[in-house]
């Protein structure tokens, strides 16, 4: 069964302008645990004292989820992370030729540093789950990645994470995640090691979820994601989309409370200052909203005509939008929602006309405004009768 690592509190804070106070981080972590993610990556303790404190506060909560910390391949980073009491440690070091040259290190020197730090972490806490990430793995020489990953596994790394750090991988091309993970697994087996494989996919080309699912199909046991896909540049895999696709389409039988997702997204959006896009799958305002007359007429009779996912899965309901695209069936349905089912056809047509006028101004009519429209038109209808 695939594990989900949520990194909203680590990668998410690498979104420009995003910072969560410690009490908000704890509240987000609580919701993530209620949703049912397997690992909460709480931060990189070496970055600031505030992050160190937050990681420690989250780790001491006794969540069902394992709490993790991020670490460079430095013993002092490991010490700071272990001081927090985490059960998961992510160590990273890039082994591309360009980055090795930048650091004036040979591949052997880099691997010595990586393995020394992993061994050190395991010695200090034998039950610690250690993940090694060859950062920018998919653009690094494959032989470098295999050599570093195999040695990291021998040193005690439980997980090797393949990071598409720049969103470079393209499904269906010669550079695809499915083939990469398959080849990686085969080569590690040849080296006599069998660590778990994780994927960390960035969304620079809008393909993070597709690439993560390619990795999953190839046998990756862990997938990284974040709320709203927050992260560097265009971010990473969106957590809600990933969880829904895995459970509803791939049959993953995970103990998840997906009905908590709207609450989680509202909280992260509020305190990150990042709006939930109206058209974001699963959590966007319009994700389960029907608009055009033909669509709404069919959806009112049977929502499955124009939706492939039951919104109840994530604690939501289908909605009918009233605007310039609306038809009479949408208006009649919405009138029933506000207790005006007895409106005659003449008045309903007048309501529809007004709804379309409002829609042409760029607004939708919600149920509260619909009540005002009906009241106004009824008043004028009575005046006309009186005359």
C-alpha positions, 0 to 999 in steps of 0.5 A: 500500500502506497504511503503519502508524505505531506510536505505542506509544512516544509516544501509548502513554506518554500512558496514565496511569501508563505509562512505558518506560525507555530500554532497554525502549523500544529493545527494543520498537522492535526488536520493532516493526521485526521485526513490520514496521511502517513508522514508529515514532513514538518520542516527543516529545523536548521533553517530557523529556530522557529522551524526547529521549535515547530517541528519539535512541537508537532513531533511531540503530539503523538500523531498516528502519522510519522513526523519527519524533518528535512536535513542537509547531509550534515551532522549538525542538521541531523542533530537538530532534527533528532533533538525534535524527536522525529521518526523520519529524516529526509537527507538530500544531496545532489550528485549531478556533475554540474552541482558536484563541480559547483561544490568542488567535490568528486562523486566519491567525496559526495557519497562519503559525506552522504553515507557518513551522515546516514550512518550517523543518524542511524547510530543515534536512533536505530529505529529512525526511518531515513530517506536519501534524496539525490536532488534533481535525480532525473537530470543527473547522470543515471550512474551517479544516482545509482551509485549514490543510492546504492551506497546510501541504502547500504549505509542505512537509508530505508527510502530512496526518493527520486526528485523531479526537482525542476518538473522536467519529466514528461509522461510518454516521452523518453524521459518519463517517470515510469521507465525511470523507476523501473530502471532504478529498481532493477539497477538497485536489485543488481547492486544487492539493495532493495530500499523503498522508492519515493517520488517527489514531483514538481509541477513546472509543466503542470504534470506533477500528478501525472508523473507521480502516478507514473511512479506509483504504477512503476512501484514507488511506495511513497508519494510526496504531496502538499495542500494546494500543491504549495512549493517552490515555483509552480509547486508539487503534487496537489494532495487532494487530487492525489488522494482522490485518484488513488482511492477512487481510481486505483483502488488504494484501500487506505484509512482516509477521512477525505471529508476533512479535505475542505476544512484542511484546504480552507485553513491552509489557504487562509493562513498561507494567503494563497487563494484556492483557485475556483477551478482547482479539482476537488477543492475549487469552488467550481469543482462540482458546479454546473452552469450551462443550461444543457449541463444543468438540466441533465445534472439535475436529473442525474449528476453523473451525466456531467460528473465522474466523481461523487462530491460526497466523497470529499464532503461536498455537494453539487451546485447549480450556478445561475448566470447568463448561461442558465436555462429555465430548469436551473431557475426552477430547481433553484427556486425549489431550493429557496422554498418557492416551488409554487412560482408560476411559469410567467414569474419563473421566466421573469426571474430567468431574464433577470438572472441572465442580466446579472450574469452578463455583468460577470456575476453569478446569482446565489440563493440569497440574491435569488430570494431578493429577485423573487421578492422584487418581481413579486412586488411588481407583479402585484402592482401590475395586477392592482393597476 
